[in-house]
Amino acid sequence: MNEEPRLFLVATPIGNLEDISLRALRILKEVDWIAAEDTRHTGLLLKHFEIKKPMISYREHNQNQAGSQIMTLLSEGQKVALVSDAGMPGISDPGVHLVRLAMDNQVPYTIIPGASAGISALVLSGLNTERFTFEGFLPIKNNIRLKRLKEIAQDKRTLILYEAPHRIMKTLLDLKAHIQQNRQVVLVREMTKIHEEVVRGNVDELIEWANHRTVKGEIVLLLEGAQQEVVSLPNDIVLRDELMALLSKGVSKKNAVEQLSQSYPINRQELYRILLQEETSDGDNYGTITKNPT
């Protein structure tokens, strides 16, 4: 029989307090302790729902010390709820560290699901939801940030980014330098709050929008997946000539086909077909080229 959970990962509202679940409220009332990223912020939430519980500050800068303290409480049989400032703990916050500690110490834990800013913004954006990836906050260090931006430029999935309002212009300018200019960008801010706003356009249009106002509030930035570039393929005659040129230099058929399949998105079978036609005919009858499946 499974042990009853002692650590509870509790989702809290991302803006509108009415979005908290009945189960989350029950758990917050039943646990012995609440571990919070910002005790003052969480204190306002608890006060609104008339919940009085002792709190532990658990944030990135004290996660090792506070994590050990929480593990001690859990080992004594006490129950602890972990909450973030907003949304699901463990997403772009130190909650994942506490989950790993619980796993390492064989402490039973469970999740109390609820709002998540990234998923909510994705649905609100109108972009493709069939394939997407969560990037969170872009790295601040330039070399790591540049590498990530290059990866984003090629990713064909919808991308979800978090960004602080004071860094949004820099991020938009960085994206402009790397992504296709016709790629759709959606900026969602202040979700579920009075001043909720969704701004859509290409990156130039969002830069123009941000340039004429002081952007405030929590921001989720979403990018349309990169478009498949149209590749201009050479015809059979050109491919035959390139194959023959390689063979004349002493390159084997296998290696010649391999080299051309790396140069063009064409099936190796198609290249062998062209070689076979060259060997069995006068080369005047050529078929069409099939792109390499991706």
Buried (B, 14 or more C-beta within 10 A) or exposed (E): EEEEBBBBBBBBBBBEEEBBBEBBBEBBBEBBBBBBBBBEBBBEBBEEEEBEBEBBBBBEEEBEEBBEBBBEBBEEEBBBBBBBBBBBBBBBBBBBBBBEBBEEEEBEBBBBEBBBBBBBBBEBBEBBEEEBBBBEEBBEEEEEBBEBBEEBBEBBBBBBBBBEBEBBBEBBEBBBEBBBEEBBBBBBBBBBBEEBBBBBBBBEEBBEBBEEEEBEBBBBBBBBBBEEEEEEBBEBEEBBEBBBEBBEEEBEEEEBBBBBBEEBBBBEEBBBBBBEBBEEEEBEEBEEBEEBEE
